[in-house]
Amino acid sequence: MIALACDHGALDLKKAIMAHLDKRGLAYKDFGCYDKTSCDYPDFAAPAARAVASGECDRGILCCTTGIGVSITANKIHGIRCALLDNKMSARLTREHNDTNMMALGAAVTGEMLALEIVDVWLDTAFSGAERHQRRIDKVMELERD
C-alpha cells in the first residue's frame, strides 16, 4: 500500500500518479488534499508519513508545488527517510543507497511525464542491502534520538 498526499498546488500531479498506480495495479491510500482550495501541506503530508512509519503503508509519495515543504514535513516523522526527487538517477540511488520509504515531487518543478517515470524507477528499485549503505542509514536514523 502506497500513501499519497499533496497540497492544492499539486492536486493535478497527485491525480496523475493515482491513475498511473491504477494502471500498474498498485494499491494506495489517499491522505488528501481533495480540491484546489488553498491548504497547508503538513495537514496531509504528516498523516501520510505517519502511515508509512507505522507500517500501515509500505511507502509514500508526496507532492506540493516544489516538493520541499512535504519532504521537510515527512522527514520530521520518526522512521521516515523522504527524498525530494527531480530525476530518475536520484530516484534509483535513493532507493539503492538510502532505502528511502517516501519520495516527494514538486509539481511546478517536474513535468508530469518525468514525474511518472521517477515514480516508476523509485517504486521498482530495491535497497542494495550493502553493508556500507546500511551502516550509513543506521547512523542517520540514530540521529532522531538526539
C-alpha positions in Angstrom: 0.0 0.0 0.0 1.3 3.4 -1.0 0.5 6.5 1.0 -0.3 9.5 -1.2 -0.7 13.2 -0.2 -0.5 16.6 -1.7 -1.4 20.2 -1.2 -3.6 22.4 -3.5 -0.6 23.2 -5.7 0.0 19.6 -6.7 -3.5 18.1 -6.8 -3.3 17.5 -10.6 0.0 15.7 -10.3 -1.3 13.5 -7.4 -4.3 12.6 -9.6 -2.0 11.7 -12.5 0.0 9.5 -10.1 -3.1 7.8 -8.8 -4.2 7.0 -12.4 -0.7 5.7 -13.1 -0.7 3.5 -10.0 -4.2 2.2 -11.0 -2.8 1.2 -14.4 0.1 -0.6 -12.6 -2.4 -2.4 -10.3 -0.8 -0.9 -7.2 -2.9 -0.1 -4.1 -2.7 3.3 -2.5 -4.4 5.3 0.3 -5.1 9.0 -0.5 -4.5 11.3 2.5 -5.6 14.4 0.6 -5.9 17.1 -0.2 -9.0 16.7 -2.4 -9.6 20.0 -4.1 -7.7 23.2 -5.1 -8.8 25.2 -2.1 -5.6 26.7 -0.5 -4.4 24.4 2.3 -1.5 23.7 4.5 0.8 20.8 3.2 1.7 19.5 6.7 -2.0 18.6 7.3 -1.8 16.0 4.6 1.9 15.1 4.4 2.2 14.3 8.1 -0.6 11.7 8.3 0.7 10.0 5.2 4.2 9.9 6.7 2.8 8.5 10.0 1.1 5.8 8.0 4.4 4.8 6.4 6.2 5.0 9.8 3.6 2.8 11.5 3.6 0.2 8.7 0.1 0.9 7.7 1.5 1.8 4.3 4.7 0.4 2.8 5.9 3.6 1.1 4.7 7.0 0.4 4.6 9.6 -2.4 4.1 13.3 -1.5 3.6 16.3 -3.8 3.4 20.1 -3.4 4.4 22.9 -5.6 8.1 22.5 -5.1 8.2 19.2 -3.1 10.3 21.0 -0.4 7.5 21.5 2.2 6.2 18.0 2.1 9.7 16.5 2.2 10.6 18.5 5.2 7.3 17.6 6.9 7.8 13.9 6.2 11.3 13.8 7.5 10.2 15.2 10.9 8.3 11.9 11.5 10.4 9.3 13.2 11.3 6.4 10.9 10.9 8.3 7.6 13.5 8.8 5.0 12.0 11.0 2.3 13.9 12.2 -0.7 12.9 15.1 -2.9 13.3 13.8 -6.4 13.5 15.5 -9.8 15.4 12.9 -11.9 15.5 9.2 -12.4 19.1 8.6 -11.3 18.4 10.1 -7.9 15.2 8.0 -7.7 17.3 4.9 -8.3 20.2 5.8 -6.0 18.0 7.0 -3.1 16.4 3.5 -3.1 19.6 1.6 -3.6 21.7 3.5 -1.1 19.3 5.2 1.3 16.4 2.8 1.3 14.0 5.7 1.3 10.5 4.9 2.2 9.0 8.1 0.9 9.6 10.4 -2.0 8.5 13.9 -2.8 7.8 15.7 -6.1 7.4 19.3 -7.0 4.5 19.8 -9.4 5.9 23.1 -10.6 9.4 21.7 -10.9 8.9 18.3 -12.6 6.6 17.8 -15.5 4.0 15.0 -15.3 5.7 12.6 -17.8 9.0 12.8 -16.0 7.3 12.6 -12.6 5.6 9.3 -13.5 8.9 7.9 -14.8 10.6 8.9 -11.5 7.7 7.2 -9.6 8.3 4.0 -11.6 12.0 4.0 -11.0 11.6 4.7 -7.3 8.9 2.0 -6.8 10.8 -0.6 -8.9 14.2 -0.2 -7.3 15.2 -2.3 -4.3 17.6 -1.4 -1.5 21.0 -2.8 -2.3 21.5 -4.2 1.2 25.2 -3.3 1.0 26.7 -3.2 4.5 28.2 0.3 3.9 24.8 1.7 3.0 23.0 0.1 5.9 25.7 1.4 8.3 25.1 4.9 7.0 21.3 4.6 7.2 21.7 3.3 10.8 23.8 6.4 11.7 21.2 8.7 10.2 18.3 7.0 11.9 20.2 7.2 15.2 20.2 11.0 14.9 16.5 11.1 15.5 17.1 10.1 19.1 19.2 13.2 19.9 
